[in-house]
């Protein structure tokens, strides 16, 4: 039986958002599945540049809620204690705890979030924190982790059948484990490493034009050593990765604004519009003008 139901793919109004909420009949199916009923999601989503995202629950939620911020900033208040959430940070809110979260309007956050529950959820939460007020914790950027999360959304977007539910929730366990056990899984990254620092530097300077020598110098490494470390961790050469970040940012401008391609070009640090178009096509497969038309249609 295919439980795929478009009605439950809700929207809250953030351009480019993705969101899945499992309906009650599907949750009843999961509870009966021994493989996944100890830890399973009830809702999952991604909100990019979620300006005016504001939610207050006086008596909390029935499930655990994980926030993972990759861009922008906001505040989460739990039991009247406010904490700031910034890029490469995460937080888990336990059930039945009053909370209020709100995105910055000047620098709106982009967040991956998931509501989850099950017999093992409390055990996993205890591995994250035993504090009365759950802390905001840093987490190194990891592209594989992001891909795993998007995979979960896409699997459920395709179908709510039995195997899809099993795969999605097994991936959820992997995703949560990769965050909560990050130090144990990667003991060599107990402190921020050079590549993580460099990626953050790139993200904070997308409006600039850099050469590989600039990135290497910023991390006090030789060009050869820096290139070796960067490609080993990300799978990409540094300049290509930086251009990829700039093109992804330009896609957001194409999505969310009426800026011209020329204006967007300069906004993401390209002085030559034709070079920008070539790089855009190389990474996205189509020129920016066609990309914009396709979206608008």
PyMOL commands that set and color helices and strands:
alter all, ss='L'
color gray80, all
select helices_A, chain A and resi 6-8+24-31+121-128+143-158+162-180+182-185+187-189+194-203+212-218+223-234+238-256+261-267+273-284+288-296
alter helices_A, ss='H'
color red, helices_A
select strands_A, chain A and resi 18-21+40-47+54-57+64-71+73-78+81-86+89-93+99-103+110-117+137-138
alter strands_A, ss='S'
color yellow, strands_A
deselect
rebuild
show_as cartoon
